[in-house]
Amino acid sequence: MKKYLREIVITISVAMIVVMTMLRTPATETTFVRKNVVDLTPQEKLDFVNALKTLKTRPGTNSKNVSFYDEVVAIHAGAMTFDKMQLGGQVILPQDTPSTGPASGADAAHEHGAFLPWHREYLSRFEKALRSVNPKITIPYWDWTDPRAVEVIFDPNFLGTNGSGSTLTFEYSDGTPTIRLNGGPVVSGNFSEADGWGIVPDLHRNIGTAETLGTSLVRYLPGSDAPAGSGFPLDKAETDRILQSPDYATFRPFLEGEITINADGTENECRNSPCNHNLVHALVGGTVPNPNPNETNRRLLTLGTISNTPASPNEPAFFLLHANVDRLWAEWQNNGRQGGEFYAVPGTEPYGHNLNDKMWPWDGGDSIPGSIGSTDVQPYLPVIAPNDIVRPIDTLNWRKYGYTYDTLLKRGRGWRRQSRGEFPVKRTRVPERRRGSR
Ligand SMILES: [Cu+2]
């Protein structure tokens, strides 16, 4: 009898220890799921719009007294002042004051390896700010191959419709067919100036002239009758091929839109017509070849807010577009390519873009941005702590940030290695460094 009593006491004690240990173990942090924008409920859309608009009125820490949201825009603009040559040299940003420091000479956020790490960090910080308004929010993504997406995003009750009041005609002497674009300032809906979405003119400049685009969001969306390649949705087979890229040196420029790879493996540079991520920027904001062949510094004309890349986060659709870019990177990584060996080959990138480089603006103040035209970006930037350092290597695991994508949940969790269907790559393009050099 005594023996049984002792066993019961031991059993109860062990059970109590187990329970107490479980209570002391912190609950695993919630993973937020970024959803396809077409799957958002009306309430989720309302919450997202309200959070954006709250950040547009929240004070920042900059010396110009612009809002927290505007400060976020300034970070993106600032990153692009480290190299005045933009879009592969098709547009050259006028600049009175050049940048200084090790990051000088290359756009800190685009056209090089850190395009994906930089925007992953940038979006996650912005998403956390949105969640400080409403703890349920995640940034929805715009699957640009989804034929339903454009109508959902540019709905009058969500991000608002096309701009209006301006019809532009571009005629070419070299045989390029005449282009007509309809758009202009967005005058109604949640992101009209009248409804509180006023844009800081200094942070809303044309990338080719540095002239301001004004205080209203500007869109030149293609009509639903636009021919393939000039409208939405984008070609799904092409986006699927991006995910088949065998290495980061192919994947990053293919996704960003500097190159495209055909079904037979041949590779083309997207020189005169943008591709993939760049194409979405170009289509929403309006981008056409410059009809004046003498303007060799400006071979593309960028008309609206999101096609003038430094200013592009003034357009709320920017965040949906970049959530999709980040999702495609996460999917590519999730397919057995999670480590640093699936990033840019060491030493092949300009400073700020290699795996262990500090990325401006999270570089401890090592580099200072330049101006856009005569506009100094510095006073619009938030205060960033000197110990707030981020390197590409810190960004490779998106789950560490506490979010994932619905498409990854559907296909199972975890870093897993699958057989990778890869296409044959015929390398015909010039190396990345040569294209960026003057
Ligand atoms: Cu960007």
Boltz pocket constraint, residues with backbone or C-beta under 6 A from the ligand:
constraints:
  - pocket:
      binder: B
      contacts: [[A, 76], [A, 109], [A, 110], [A, 119], [A, 309]]
      max_distance: 6.0
